């Protein structure tokens, strides 16, 4: 995990790091203070797949975050992502106004929440939160790899 485009003018980033744990999923550790009340926030999320370089893959969307949290999403992919974040980050997924507090986030992706059929390879997810006047609150890039299951299929391709 990398927090990019720092320093931020509308927030204070305390730490942004990845915690590797033996025989357990990797944990993302983020602490950010937003000193002002936010009533309108734009969120963009992009998932990219690496061929020779990262290219848009499955999801590239931008929504007004406060409106998105007030009403349940309709399309299946937004609903899927909303349910993941609602279950794993309940302190953040709540209606606006947000802010005037410190968000300490320890997040890990539970295996039962991950999609069942995703092509093997390297992925980058970029999440960008910004205010109504286009000031970045935080921009995070998360890198991950998806492996094929089973030893025989991978040994045949050697």
N, CA, C and O of each residue as an XYZ file, in Angstrom:
632
protein
N       0.855     -1.170      0.000
C       0.000      0.000      0.000
C       0.896      1.226      0.000
O       1.888      1.294      0.725
N       0.529      2.181     -0.819
C       1.275      3.426     -0.934
C       0.279      4.582     -0.921
O      -0.707      4.567     -1.658
N       0.538      5.574     -0.089
C      -0.257      6.803     -0.114
C       0.483      7.781     -1.018
O       1.607      8.181     -0.714
N      -0.137      8.165     -2.121
C       0.528      8.987     -3.127
C       0.026     10.426     -3.075
O      -0.969     10.734     -2.419
N       0.740     11.296     -3.785
C       0.428     12.729     -3.894
C       0.440     13.434     -2.545
O      -0.414     14.278     -2.275
N       1.404     13.091     -1.701
C       1.528     13.748     -0.397
C       2.379     14.998     -0.539
O       3.138     15.096     -1.504
N       2.295     15.942      0.357
C       1.410     16.071      1.516
C       0.028     16.550      1.081
O      -0.128     17.198      0.046
N      -0.963     16.216      1.893
C      -2.341     16.591      1.607
C      -2.651     17.907      2.310
O      -2.198     18.144      3.430
N      -3.428     18.763      1.645
C      -3.731     20.076      2.225
C      -4.935     20.042      3.162
O      -5.031     20.879      4.059
N      -5.857     19.090      2.976
C      -7.078     19.059      3.772
C      -7.087     17.973      4.833
O      -8.089     17.798      5.525
N      -5.981     17.236      4.976
C      -5.919     16.164      5.971
C      -4.480     15.988      6.436
O      -3.538     16.457      5.797
N      -4.335     15.302      7.562
C      -3.015     15.029      8.137
C      -2.836     13.517      8.170
O      -3.563     12.813      8.870
N      -1.868     13.026      7.411
C      -1.605     11.592      7.350
C      -0.568     11.236      8.407
O       0.554     11.741      8.373
N      -0.939     10.368      9.345
C      -0.020      9.949     10.403
C       0.829      8.770      9.959
O       2.050      8.793     10.111
N       0.204      7.750      9.419
C       0.961      6.649      8.824
C       0.098      5.911      7.810
O      -1.131      5.897      7.882
N       0.796      5.304      6.869
C       0.169      4.574      5.773
C       1.124      3.445      5.432
O       2.113      3.657      4.732
N       0.835      2.247      5.922
C       1.792      1.162      5.712
C       1.095     -0.185      5.635
O      -0.077     -0.333      5.982
N       1.852     -1.146      5.171
C       1.401     -2.524      5.065
C       2.054     -3.328      6.168
O       3.256     -3.205      6.404
N       1.270     -4.151      6.844
C       1.789     -5.000      7.914
C       1.744     -6.445      7.421
O       0.669     -7.016      7.237
N       2.921     -7.027      7.209
C       3.002     -8.415      6.775
C       2.928     -9.316      7.991
O       3.617     -9.091      8.986
N       2.077    -10.352      7.904
C       1.903    -11.273      9.025
C       2.102    -12.694      8.520
O       1.567    -13.072      7.478
N       2.865    -13.471      9.255
C       3.163    -14.838      8.841
C       1.903    -15.707      8.889
O       1.193    -15.737      9.894
N       1.642    -16.405      7.795
C       0.510    -17.323      7.647
C      -0.852    -16.656      7.847
O      -1.837    -17.336      8.136
N      -0.912    -15.357      7.699
C      -2.167    -14.611      7.796
C      -2.215    -13.595      6.657
O      -1.173    -13.236      6.109
N      -3.413    -13.127      6.292
C      -3.481    -12.103      5.242
C      -2.766    -10.821      5.665
O      -2.689    -10.493      6.849
N      -2.256    -10.120      4.689
C      -1.590     -8.845      4.933
C      -2.601     -7.833      5.463
O      -3.755     -7.807      5.036
N      -2.149     -7.003      6.398
C      -3.022     -6.000      7.003
C      -2.583     -4.614      6.533
O      -1.390     -4.320      6.460
N      -3.552     -3.778      6.220
C      -3.283     -2.401      5.835
C      -3.542     -1.515      7.045
O      -4.600     -1.596      7.669
N      -2.572     -0.670      7.371
C      -2.641      0.176      8.558
C      -2.585      1.630      8.109
O      -1.598      2.068      7.519
N      -3.643      2.372      8.390
C      -3.758      3.749      7.942
C      -4.308      4.596      9.075
O      -5.278      4.216      9.731
N      -3.691      5.739      9.300
C      -4.192      6.683     10.291
C      -4.171      8.074      9.670
O      -3.131      8.559      9.225
N      -5.337      8.700      9.650
C      -5.458     10.017      9.029
C      -6.403     10.879      9.862
O      -7.430     10.406     10.348
N      -6.042     12.144     10.017
C      -6.894     13.109     10.705
C      -7.468     14.065      9.677
O      -6.741     14.653      8.877
N      -8.786     14.210      9.713
C      -9.464     15.184      8.861
C     -10.002     16.255      9.795
O     -11.002     16.028     10.476
N      -9.352     17.434      9.845
C      -9.692     18.433     10.859
C     -10.971     19.227     10.595
O     -11.385     20.011     11.450
N     -11.594     19.049      9.458
C     -12.795     19.820      9.150
C     -13.963     18.892      8.843
O     -13.772     17.712      8.548
N     -15.157     19.432      8.914
C     -16.362     18.664      8.597
C     -16.527     18.617      7.078
O     -16.423     19.635      6.394
N     -16.783     17.421      6.572
C     -16.962     17.233      5.131
C     -18.407     16.815      4.882
O     -18.887     15.827      5.438
N     -19.093     17.588      4.033
C     -20.474     17.259      3.689
C     -20.601     16.786      2.249
O     -21.643     16.257      1.861
N     -19.559     16.969      1.457
C     -19.554     16.513      0.074
C     -18.154     16.020     -0.246
O     -17.178     16.758     -0.112
N     -18.064     14.766     -0.670
C     -16.772     14.128     -0.909
C     -16.885     13.244     -2.145
O     -17.814     12.444     -2.260
N     -15.958     13.388     -3.049
C     -15.952     12.560     -4.256
C     -14.950     11.430     -4.088
O     -13.827     11.642     -3.632
N     -15.370     10.232     -4.461
C     -14.527      9.044     -4.335
C     -14.392      8.416     -5.711
O     -15.386      8.150     -6.386
N     -13.151      8.183     -6.121
C     -12.936      7.449     -7.366
C     -12.149      6.193     -7.044
O     -11.233      6.202     -6.223
N     -12.526      5.120     -7.705
C     -11.914      3.816     -7.474
C     -11.598      3.207     -8.829
O     -12.462      3.129     -9.702
N     -10.359      2.777     -8.999
C      -9.946      2.183    -10.255
C      -9.155      0.914     -9.962
O      -8.236      0.918     -9.144
N      -9.520     -0.165    -10.636
C      -8.781     -1.416    -10.524
C      -8.085     -1.643    -11.853
O      -8.715     -1.617    -12.911
N      -6.773     -1.868    -11.791
C      -5.978     -2.045    -12.999
C      -5.275     -3.393    -12.973
O      -4.917     -3.903    -11.911
N      -5.084     -3.960    -14.157
C      -4.405     -5.240    -14.320
C      -3.076     -4.978    -15.014
O      -3.007     -4.150    -15.922
N      -2.028     -5.666    -14.602
C      -0.709     -5.435    -15.187
C      -0.441     -6.429    -16.311
O      -0.293     -7.627    -16.070
N      -0.381     -5.923    -17.538
C       0.102     -6.710    -18.661
C       1.601     -6.422    -18.744
O       2.391     -7.122    -18.112
N       2.005     -5.415    -19.503
C       3.379     -4.911    -19.434
C       3.429     -3.699    -18.518
O       4.447     -3.418    -17.886
N       2.329     -2.998    -18.461
C       2.141     -1.889    -17.533
C       0.694     -1.954    -17.056
O      -0.117     -2.688    -17.620
N       0.374     -1.192    -16.025
C      -0.980     -1.257    -15.476
C      -1.973     -0.604    -16.437
O      -1.769      0.516    -16.906
N      -3.061     -1.340    -16.717
C      -4.109     -0.858    -17.609
C      -5.457     -1.066    -16.929
O      -5.621     -2.017    -16.165
N      -6.436     -0.177    -17.200
C      -7.752     -0.347    -16.572
C      -8.313     -1.733    -16.855
O      -8.238     -2.235    -17.977
N      -8.878     -2.345    -15.811
C      -9.318     -3.730    -15.944
C     -10.820     -3.877    -15.769
O     -11.534     -4.130    -16.740
N     -11.295     -3.726    -14.578
C     -12.659     -4.122    -14.282
C     -13.520     -2.957    -13.826
O     -14.700     -2.882    -14.168
N     -12.951     -2.070    -13.076
C     -13.758     -1.086    -12.377
C     -13.045      0.251    -12.417
O     -11.909      0.370    -11.959
N     -13.705      1.248    -12.958
C     -13.176      2.605    -12.984
C     -14.376      3.528    -12.814
O     -15.076      3.836    -13.778
N     -14.607      3.965    -11.583
C     -15.807      4.745    -11.308
C     -15.501      5.882    -10.352
O     -14.557      5.827     -9.565
N     -16.323      6.907    -10.443
C     -16.225      8.042     -9.539
C     -17.645      8.400     -9.101
O     -18.544      8.541     -9.930
N     -17.832      8.544     -7.792
C     -19.157      8.860     -7.254
C     -19.026      9.939     -6.188
O     -17.950     10.167     -5.636
N     -20.145     10.593     -5.915
C     -20.191     11.517     -4.786
C     -20.411     10.646     -3.557
O     -21.474     10.045     -3.405
N     -19.417     10.575     -2.682
C     -19.386      9.620     -1.583
C     -20.525      9.756     -0.597
O     -21.077      8.748     -0.155
N     -20.892     10.974     -0.239
C     -21.965     11.167      0.746
C     -23.301     10.679      0.197
O     -24.075     10.044      0.914
N     -23.572     10.973     -1.073
C     -24.808     10.498     -1.705
C     -24.799      8.978     -1.820
O     -25.828      8.335     -1.612
N     -23.651      8.401     -2.149
C     -23.507      6.947     -2.277
C     -23.803      6.249     -0.954
O     -24.422      5.184     -0.943
N     -23.365      6.840      0.171
C     -23.593      6.230      1.480
C     -25.022      6.423      1.982
O     -25.498      5.645      2.808
N     -25.712      7.458      1.486
C     -27.100      7.684      1.894
C     -28.055      6.681      1.258
O     -29.028      6.262      1.885
N     -27.779      6.296      0.021
C     -28.667      5.361     -0.681
C     -27.886      4.104     -1.054
O     -26.712      4.180     -1.418
N     -28.535      2.964     -0.963
C     -27.889      1.696     -1.286
C     -27.609      1.636     -2.784
O     -28.486      1.962     -3.583
N     -26.403      1.225     -3.181
C     -26.079      1.159     -4.607
C     -26.950      0.138     -5.340
O     -27.433     -0.829     -4.751
N     -27.136      0.379     -6.628
C     -28.026     -0.449     -7.427
C     -27.258     -1.481     -8.256
O     -27.638     -2.651     -8.298
N     -26.177     -1.049     -8.914
C     -25.478     -1.988     -9.787
C     -24.713     -3.030     -8.964
O     -24.276     -2.729     -7.853
N     -24.545     -4.239     -9.483
C     -23.979     -5.351     -8.697
C     -22.557     -5.116     -8.189
O     -22.243     -5.484     -7.057
N     -21.692     -4.510     -9.004
C     -20.310     -4.322     -8.572
C     -20.208     -3.289     -7.453
O     -19.471     -3.494     -6.488
N     -20.938     -2.186     -7.572
C     -20.940     -1.180     -6.501
C     -21.537     -1.746     -5.224
O     -21.063     -1.455     -4.126
N     -22.579     -2.555     -5.370
C     -23.211     -3.180     -4.209
C     -22.240     -4.138     -3.522
O     -22.172     -4.183     -2.293
N     -21.490     -4.904     -4.315
C     -20.497     -5.840     -3.785
C     -19.418     -5.092     -2.995
O     -19.090     -5.474     -1.872
N     -18.865     -4.021     -3.588
C     -17.830     -3.238     -2.904
C     -18.389     -2.547     -1.662
O     -17.724     -2.504     -0.627
N     -19.597     -2.010     -1.754
C     -20.229     -1.361     -0.610
C     -20.385     -2.343      0.549
O     -20.090     -1.999      1.694
N     -20.845     -3.562      0.264
C     -21.029     -4.568      1.315
C     -19.707     -4.981      1.953
O     -19.652     -5.208      3.162
N     -18.642     -5.082      1.157
C     -17.320     -5.411      1.715
C     -16.880     -4.327      2.685
O     -16.483     -4.620      3.813
N     -16.950     -3.071      2.247
C     -16.496     -1.980      3.110
C     -17.415     -1.777      4.309
O     -16.953     -1.397      5.385
N     -18.701     -2.023      4.135
C     -19.627     -1.889      5.265
C     -19.332     -2.938      6.331
O     -19.438     -2.653      7.524
N     -18.966     -4.143      5.917
C     -18.671     -5.205      6.875
C     -17.299     -5.038      7.522
O     -17.136     -5.320      8.709
N     -16.313     -4.581      6.750
C     -14.945     -4.529      7.279
C     -14.544     -3.159      7.816
O     -13.608     -3.072      8.611
N     -15.218     -2.095      7.411
C     -14.890     -0.736      7.871
C     -16.142      0.021      8.317
O     -16.478      1.048      7.727
N     -16.834     -0.466      9.340
C     -18.082      0.202      9.736
C     -17.868      1.611     10.286
O     -18.790      2.426     10.254
N     -16.665      1.913     10.790
C     -16.419      3.242     11.344
C     -16.299      4.316     10.264
O     -16.417      5.505     10.560
N     -16.068      3.913      9.028
C     -15.924      4.863      7.928
C     -17.188      4.910      7.075
O     -17.572      5.973      6.588
N     -17.828      3.771      6.894
C     -19.011      3.684      6.041
C     -20.234      4.096      6.854
O     -20.946      3.268      7.423
N     -20.445      5.396      6.883
C     -21.609      5.975      7.557
C     -21.939      7.287      6.852
O     -21.064      7.893      6.233
N     -23.182      7.728      6.938
C     -23.584      8.923      6.192
C     -22.819     10.170      6.632
O     -22.302     10.241      7.747
N     -22.762     11.142      5.735
C     -22.113     12.415      6.038
C     -22.997     13.199      6.996
O     -24.200     12.942      7.044
N     -22.471     14.125      7.746
C     -21.129     14.692      7.649
C     -20.065     13.797      8.283
O     -20.300     13.124      9.287
N     -18.901     13.815      7.667
C     -17.728     13.089      8.148
C     -16.675     14.125      8.537
O     -16.814     15.313      8.244
N     -15.638     13.661      9.190
C     -14.515     14.533      9.483
C     -14.483     15.003     10.912
O     -15.249     14.549     11.761
N     -13.560     15.942     11.161
C     -13.290     16.485     12.483
C     -12.919     15.372     13.462
O     -13.288     15.417     14.635
N     -12.184     14.375     12.967
C     -11.745     13.262     13.804
C     -10.567     12.551     13.150
O     -10.208     12.821     12.003
N      -9.980     11.639     13.910
C      -8.886     10.809     13.409
C      -9.433      9.429     13.099
O     -10.110      8.815     13.924
N      -9.133      8.952     11.908
C      -9.553      7.613     11.490
C      -8.345      6.688     11.586
O      -7.365      6.862     10.860
N      -8.414      5.716     12.472
C      -7.380      4.684     12.602
C      -7.946      3.410     11.994
O      -8.885      2.818     12.528
N      -7.375      2.999     10.889
C      -7.927      1.883     10.130
C      -6.915      0.754     10.060
O      -5.801      0.936      9.568
N      -7.303     -0.406     10.550
C      -6.565     -1.654     10.359
C      -7.473     -2.529      9.511
O      -8.531     -2.957      9.973
N      -7.071     -2.797      8.275
C      -7.964     -3.482      7.360
C      -7.281     -4.670      6.713
O      -6.128     -4.590      6.288
N      -8.002     -5.762      6.647
C      -7.541     -6.938      5.922
C      -8.709     -7.488      5.119
O      -9.860     -7.429      5.552
N      -8.401     -8.017      3.959
C      -9.436     -8.585      3.099
C      -9.636    -10.041      3.469
O      -8.743    -10.869      3.290
N     -10.809    -10.342      3.986
C     -11.143    -11.713      4.351
C     -11.318    -12.538      3.073
O     -11.926    -12.071      2.110
N     -10.792    -13.751      3.067
C     -10.830    -14.586      1.866
C     -12.255    -14.899      1.419
O     -12.504    -15.040      0.222
N     -13.178    -15.010      2.344
C     -14.559    -15.326      1.968
C     -15.238    -14.164      1.243
O     -16.254    -14.367      0.578
N     -14.690    -12.942      1.361
C     -15.261    -11.785      0.685
C     -14.684    -11.562     -0.708
O     -15.226    -10.774     -1.484
N     -13.593    -12.246     -1.029
C     -12.952    -12.024     -2.325
C     -13.721    -12.737     -3.434
O     -14.352    -13.765     -3.190
N     -13.670    -12.197     -4.648
C     -14.385    -12.826     -5.760
C     -13.830    -14.215     -6.059
O     -12.643    -14.473     -5.859
N     -14.687    -15.099     -6.535
C     -14.283    -16.482     -6.764
C     -13.513    -16.665     -8.068
O     -12.649    -17.539     -8.144
N     -13.795    -15.878     -9.080
C     -13.122    -16.071    -10.364
C     -12.495    -14.763    -10.826
O     -13.172    -13.890    -11.369
N     -11.206    -14.646    -10.605
C     -10.433    -13.490    -11.034
C      -9.206    -14.025    -11.757
O      -8.560    -14.944    -11.255
N      -8.865    -13.481    -12.916
C      -7.679    -13.964    -13.621
C      -6.414    -13.788    -12.779
O      -6.256    -12.789    -12.078
N      -5.527    -14.765    -12.858
C      -4.263    -14.686    -12.127
C      -3.428    -13.547    -12.695
O      -3.457    -13.282    -13.897
N      -2.686    -12.878    -11.824
C      -1.819    -11.791    -12.265
C      -1.663    -10.734    -11.197
O      -2.065    -10.921    -10.048
N      -1.066     -9.607    -11.595
C      -0.812     -8.494    -10.686
C      -1.868     -7.412    -10.892
O      -2.253     -7.102    -12.019
N      -2.325     -6.847     -9.779
C      -3.371     -5.833     -9.800
C      -2.939     -4.616     -8.986
O      -2.121     -4.713     -8.070
N      -3.514     -3.467     -9.348
C      -3.348     -2.245     -8.558
C      -4.720     -1.603     -8.419
O      -5.428     -1.388     -9.403
N      -5.079     -1.302     -7.179
C      -6.325     -0.595     -6.916
C      -5.969      0.807     -6.437
O      -5.211      0.967     -5.480
N      -6.507      1.806     -7.092
C      -6.273      3.197     -6.716
C      -7.580      3.781     -6.209
O      -8.584      3.793     -6.922
N      -7.564      4.265     -4.978
C      -8.730      4.910     -4.378
C      -8.349      6.354     -4.066
O      -7.328      6.613     -3.430
N      -9.180      7.289     -4.521
C      -8.879      8.714     -4.380
C     -10.093      9.419     -3.783
O     -11.166      9.441     -4.385
N      -9.916      9.990     -2.605
C     -10.965     10.769     -1.949
C     -10.605     12.235     -2.106
O      -9.479     12.636     -1.813
N     -11.562     13.039     -2.570
C     -11.296     14.468     -2.716
C     -12.528     15.279     -2.360
O     -13.655     14.786     -2.416
N     -12.294     16.535     -1.992
C     -13.374     17.420     -1.575
C     -14.075     18.002     -2.794
O     -13.655     17.782     -3.930
N     -15.149     18.746     -2.545
C     -15.927     19.353     -3.625
C     -15.103     20.337     -4.447
O     -15.392     20.544     -5.626
N     -14.067     20.957     -3.838
C     -13.226     21.909     -4.565
C     -11.943     21.256     -5.097
O     -10.941     21.935     -5.318
N     -11.982     19.946     -5.297
C     -10.924     19.170     -5.946
C      -9.615     19.116     -5.159
O      -8.546     18.985     -5.754
N      -9.683     19.214     -3.846
C      -8.511     19.047     -2.985
C      -8.457     17.595     -2.518
O      -9.468     17.044     -2.082
N      -7.292     16.982     -2.606
C      -7.153     15.580     -2.221
C      -7.195     15.425     -0.709
O      -6.460     16.096      0.015
N      -8.071     14.525     -0.236
C      -8.084     14.146      1.179
C      -7.061     13.042      1.386
O      -6.217     13.121      2.278
N      -7.143     12.011      0.554
C      -6.147     10.939      0.561
C      -6.239     10.192     -0.763
O      -7.312     10.067     -1.353
N      -5.101      9.703     -1.210
C      -5.038      8.879     -2.417
C      -4.172      7.674     -2.097
O      -3.007      7.816     -1.724
N      -4.748      6.488     -2.246
C      -4.088      5.243     -1.844
C      -3.994      4.311     -3.042
O      -4.951      4.158     -3.801
N      -2.833      3.693     -3.203
C      -2.667      2.640     -4.202
C      -2.318      1.352     -3.474
O      -1.378      1.305     -2.680
N      -3.090      0.304     -3.758
C      -2.885     -1.001     -3.133
C      -2.503     -1.984     -4.230
O      -3.213     -2.127     -5.226
N      -1.383     -2.656     -4.040
C      -0.887     -3.629     -5.007
C      -1.134     -5.032     -4.477
O      -0.937     -5.297     -3.291
N      -1.567     -5.934     -5.360
C      -1.769     -7.322     -4.941
C      -1.559     -8.253     -6.127
O      -1.581     -7.834     -7.284
N      -1.357     -9.508     -5.812
C      -1.197    -10.549     -6.826
C      -2.214    -11.642     -6.567
O      -2.483    -12.006     -5.422
N      -2.769    -12.153     -7.639
C      -3.699    -13.273     -7.555
C      -3.001    -14.471     -8.173
O      -2.529    -14.417     -9.308
N      -2.944    -15.556     -7.406
C      -2.299    -16.776     -7.885
C      -3.351    -17.791     -8.276
O      -4.488    -17.759     -7.804
N      -2.942    -18.683     -9.144
C      -3.820    -19.805     -9.483
C      -3.804    -20.799     -8.354
O      -2.806    -20.944     -7.649
N      -4.917    -21.485     -8.185
C      -4.976    -22.508     -7.144
C      -4.461    -23.827     -7.703
O      -4.635    -24.129     -8.883
N      -3.839    -24.591     -6.852
C      -3.385    -25.923     -7.238
C      -1.937    -25.929     -7.673
O      -1.474    -25.003     -8.339
N      -1.235    -26.957     -7.303
C       0.177    -27.041     -7.634
C       0.387    -27.623     -9.027
O       1.362    -27.272     -9.691
N      -0.499    -28.501     -9.486
C      -0.275    -29.174    -10.760
C      -0.385    -28.229    -11.945
O       0.428    -28.298    -12.867
N      -1.365    -27.358    -11.932
C      -1.502    -26.427    -13.046
C      -0.275    -25.524    -13.147
O       0.204    -25.258    -14.249
N       0.235    -25.055    -12.020
C       1.390    -24.165    -12.073
C       2.658    -24.919    -12.457
O       3.538    -24.343    -13.097
N       2.775    -26.198    -12.082
C       3.971    -26.965    -12.440
C       3.987    -27.300    -13.927
O       5.063    -27.398    -14.518
N       2.825    -27.478    -14.542
C       2.770    -27.786    -15.970
C       3.300    -26.613    -16.780
O       3.924    -26.821    -17.820
N       3.068    -25.398    -16.331
C       3.470    -24.216    -17.091
C       4.944    -23.856    -16.918
O       5.410    -22.899    -17.536
N       5.686    -24.591    -16.102
C       7.105    -24.275    -15.934
C       7.792    -24.595    -17.185
O       9.005    -24.413    -17.288
